[in-house]
Amino acid sequence: MPRDPAAATAAYMARLPAAATARSDAYFEGGYWLQLIGFVVGIAASWVLLSSRILVALRDKLEQHSQRRWLNNAILIAAFTLLSSILSAPLDVYQRYFREHLYGLANQSFGPWFSDFLLNFALAMVVGTLFISLIFVVMRRLVQTWWIWVLC
């Protein structure tokens, strides 16, 4: 094997069958397209939620029942996360379950996979809601300099 990393990589890649290389390239190039599609789906889900004014109605109800702005913000953040995740769920299921099985990169059946998916979502939602709520608290307390604290 050559000492040059580029030459060593080329020598190793030359040993692989062309079908395996083509399959690997298709997987990664498809992943790039799925990133773009995921971005578009996220923008579309946000647009649907904001234009439907569901979150505005929820905010108004929360403000009638509670004066705790941090709690109202946390509930709104959790609601937005939940609703946008529901709207993008079909793409997530395809990308993380069906596509991985199609390329032979996973062998877990759908039930256990979906259980893990929901657990991951629940943990991410709780941690994300707390983190974003903390950012909102900092922004409200430090009106003049909030941007410095958020960027640090």
Number of C-alpha atoms within 10 A of each C-alpha: 9 10 7 9 10 10 12 13 12 12 13 11 12 11 8 10 9 11 9 10 13 10 12 13 12 13 15 11 11 14 14 12 11 16 12 12 13 16 12 12 16 16 13 15 19 17 13 14 17 13 11 11 12 14 17 14 11 15 15 11 12 18 13 9 9 10 10 10 15 14 13 20 20 20 17 19 20 19 17 19 18 14 17 20 17 12 17 15 12 10 16 17 15 14 17 13 20 15 17 15 15 11 12 9 10 14 10 12 10 13 9 10 16 14 11 12 16 12 12 11 15 13 11 13 18 14 12 16 21 16 13 15 22 16 15 18 15 16 17 13 10 13 9 9 11 16 13 10 11 12 6 5
